[in-house]
Amino acid sequence: MRILKCYLANNIRNQFVNAKEAAKAGDDAGHWTCASELLLRTGEAGEAPWFEHIPHSIPHQRLMKCAWVDPEEKARAREKKLRQVVYSVDKNLRPPQEWHCVLCDTEYQGNKYCRICKSGLYSTEPRFIGCLPKPEDEN
């Protein structure tokens, strides 16, 4: 899991402290927390101090709620959870194979792409045809 550098933490008195203040105070042995325990890193020349997460200090689910977890990691976790929910609802979930183009009134099978209209934008599943409003007769 990738966790970004953290520049703000809670101290032992549960007050917010930024990494620069903590480094200036020389309190690198202090107790720093976020969603997990943190270590103060003073950085090298030209690099600002930061707090480093100790990921194994708390359960994974709680760590994922931390604001400093890489947003891409959180997006992947949300996508994985969504896939689990969708697949648990219907194990036989497959995309439709039959289509009806309402623009040219053509029935076809396979991918959602009408060869006559050169688009799939106006295609719907045949079971929804009765739900669509019918065009009025033009005189």
Secondary structure, DSSP 8 states (H G I E B T S, - for coil): --B--B-EEE-TTS-EEEHHHHHHHT-TTS-EESSSEEEEE--STT---EEEE-GGGS-HHHHTTSTTB-HHHHHHHHHHHHHHHHHHH-TT-----EEEETTTTEEEESSS-BTTTTBSTTEE-GGGGGGS-------
